[in-house]
Amino acid sequence: MPGPAKSRAPLSSHVPAVAAWVASMKGKPRTDEAGLVEYKLRHYWMRDGTDVEGRKALLAELEDLGRQFTSRHNATHPCFPAYFALGSNASKQLQAIDKAQSALRKARRIFVPSAHGSHGGETHHLVHRGAKGPVPTSEGNYWLECLDPKHRSWGHMDKAIFNRWLADTGTQLGFFEWCEEKGEATGVHSVRYLDPKERWKFMIVFGDDKIAYRHVPAPVDARGKGSIPLERFTTFDRKTAFNGKNYAIWVCSAGGIFYSDSHAVGEFHHSTFLAGGRVMGAGEWVVTAGKVLLVTHKTGHYMCSIPMFYNSLKLLAQCTDLSRTAVEVRDFTTSSFKFYRCAEFLHHGGNVAHCNEIRHSQTGAVLNMTELARAQCEMHRDWDGNWATSPRGIDSSGALRGMPASRPPAWQGA
């Protein structure tokens, strides 16, 4: 028995279908080129959309047929409009393909997998394979932010703008220059991209005591006059667009270095730290007194998948104590977020199917750790209610021993 039909990538083209071409020639004198045009059009529309080079070759032949006819006949010939449109539309489609290929080449120089180092390589589309199939790890048009010399935030740009540029065959301008000329870039903010020399200001440093620190910004004239002091990192008074106060965004570079600060829409994004480069993982977190209370993988730019999140946390666990840290993981089946003990999440290799949601130790109710973590950070306290670098013991049920009622609800993983 024949196997299942292979799915075909659809074509999007200015070139008419065979039926449309035949209809445009109906009632007109038969030309020498008519049969060849029909043959070329039929083969063009039989090509898979991914066969770019094959399509381009046929488009060039159709463009040449149109030009040859119009060069031999004047505009009064009954078939002149049809051949003129054929040549023009073939030329327009060729330009559209060239524009798209140019943008793809630029994107490939930026978006190569972190595992392949920092010098390029084969492009792989990272996906999360959940119950509903693969989900891209980058939403919106964030790749345009990297390609734009001014790094404007195009993440929620109307895709129709890009299509209008493709359709404008009368311009030789690149996409970004065209947007400025047409006024399409009005009101689009430029996202800050850090120079490598200033990234140290946002770098998280972990001490031998397993505490997270960050450099204290020093005056310009103080640089080079001794070491720059460190202070315990906290997300207190920082904020993100998604979770709000006392949260900060974080990224883990391909080399395993963590960076963090507040999120400002259109100005300071996850892409800011590494200038749009590749990351091991990214998200948001709550940190107080140098201790990580809660970590998420929420990021619109990089769309950090669960495997990426797991790898980042596995590295983070080598630097700091995560035994009393909660993780917020997206359920790709329901598009909701659930909370688990980080230690359990790591123990099961990031497989949340084997993890228990965090519950109140007495009532058994599922806890929403978002507000609880924010409140602890507001009081500059860890989950134990103190500044101690060593967490209190946890009994066999997973609940904290000896926690007074004035402290936040005890949580456990079962």
C-alpha angles and dihedrals in degrees: 000000000000116000124244116293113266113246113244128215106239122242123237108196147156088214115102122245118248092257092052091049093050090048091052090053096046113125093013128110115276112253129207091243097048097090093046092049091052090049093050093046092049092052092044093056091044090060119100114247090242092059092090098160093048091051092048091053092052092045090054090052092049091048089051092049091052093048093047093053095046091047091055098043134047126235093266093070110108092231096045096096092050094050092042090053090046093055094042095049093047089052091047092051091049090054091049091052092047091051092049092047091050091052091047092052090053092047092051090056088059106033106057121135118277091227090066094062126241104301103078132257140163112344115240125186106227112220139177109229104210135153092291096048131256118349119196115244093221123057131197123002096311092137087070089062090062095044094047110093088217092046093227117183104255094158095118098029117143105256088219088077091062091047091051090054091051091050093049098090091165093073129078092189122117118246097265095044089048091052091053093048092049094043092244092128094059111128095008107133123223114240115225114245114198120232110232088244092063100042091092088076090067099035118119112224121198119209131209086263089065090244123137116238137178131200118262107236107249128207114267093248090053095062113107093021099099139312120325111243122244129221132191108272118240134171090213110136091007119112147191131208092239104043102018128207124027093017128106135189120246138190132189113214124224086258093056100256118139123219128184145174143128122308120236116185112241092003115052117024138159085269090060097077098058098024093253093311128142122288138195090224144331141194143116132294147179116230127176128180088353094303123117110232101172135007129191134181094222110142128136095196101053099018091214109220123217092256090052089047091050093050091050092049091047088057092043090053089061089058104040142014111271097171089107097038127111124213126208111212128187116238101218091196096061099018088235131123126241132189127232138168107268092222091056092045090054093043091058094046094251093304103139091188086079095043129090121227116246111265138181108271093227108030098030091225117150109255127222101218096189097086094033091057091046091052093050090050090049088058092043090238134129124228089279091057095246144079095249116137092213115067121229118255122273120221125228092272091058095249124123117259119238099002111163118229090247090068124082119283111288110246133203137179098240 
